[in-house]
Amino acid sequence: MRQINISKSVPVVGEYDVVVCGGGPAGFVAAVAAAREGARVALVERFGFLGGMATAGLVAPLSVFTYNKQLVIGGIPWEFIGRLVEMGGGHVEHPLGNVAFDPELYKLCMQRMAEEAGITLYMNSYLSGCTLCEGAIQEVVIENKNGSEALSARMFIDATGDADLAAMAGVEMQPQEGAPLQPLSTYFILGGVDTSSPLVHEAMHHNKQGENCHCLPIREALLARAEELGLPEFGGPWFCTTLHEGCVAVNMTRTAGNACDNRDYTRAESRLREDVFRMAAILRDNFEEFRGCYVAAVAPQAGIRETRRIKGVHTITADEYVSAYRYEDSISRGAHPIDIHATQGSSQVTIFLDSPAYVPYRSLIAPSHPNLLVAGRSLSADRKAFASLRVQASCMGTGQAAGVAAAQCAARGCTVQEADIEQLRSRLTAIGAQI
């Protein structure tokens, strides 16, 4: 392959205590948590709005905030849910604490909370590189309409979901464990649905602990006629209310693809967009409840279940996770079932938890990178434990811990490996985290 060399000077446009890369559920909460601890915080987001998989991916509902009738993810994440509900943009489904939401009000609520916290936002900015000195990140380089710009900080948090910053910094990643990556899915919103019908109304409320919330009658009908209908690969289907009469968010499409490979991701998203309209037509032509439906919105990006995860100081194992092993450095929890979707076919492996699991601080840091934490999907876990921790409430919980830890380490002038775990856990408990 022919290569070219490019040399350019990049202006450092901001100096901060903490720079968070990625404005999804994990990154937003991390930035707010760090800022509320007194840190000067910048948040880099590649879209012009916050929310990540919830708003760019339309992934609904947000799950799981409560389990066995107890709060599992508290503090800033639960505060955000409360404020979203007050705005008319969220509905908490008990007993699981799954949260249905209006994607546009979700964006606005996050934006308001970020601005109130005094966070400097770098929106429409794509992370393109970083500089290192003896393993420590000095600056991140971003690209936007101003050209190439750099941000320096004492501490950095990778909340990109795909471990982009960690990979650029040379952090070792988890092996793929021989299995293909979980499939990509593009969510879409259908309007014109009879949401008052018993079938749709039952399916779009995710409030049953220990049960898969897919729409079983439609699933069985589709599987029985898959060849006749020319049905693409599909999962579920899962429907979720958007809080607006006649509209449902649909999780149904799926295809193999690697979201960390530009060409493969492009191919996968193009296929999924075609499948959205094929599936909408199949629903419209075959189910009375969808007779007048139309595609009201397609997610700006495909939903990503699995890409890179760091090999951290500690890797959470499935045995630890399912047994709810309690670590001395526990900083968050998780209660979503282990949920592994087949790349081909419509099958799914689901393992429900007896008790909420624990997440150690050591799974958020790499051994040899002194000022980097990860939050969200990029944490250090094996494939099965990760298949639960990848969901949005769990990502918010690890984001909260990473934000507080980053602010504390920046203030003390210590590395992330030298964090005062007792102080961290004490502060997380004080702000409402369940650890």
Summary of the structure (lengths in Angstrom):
residues: 435
radius of gyration: 21.0
end to end distance: 50.2
largest distance: 65.0
contacts: 1639
relative contact order: 0.18
helix: 33%
strand: 26%
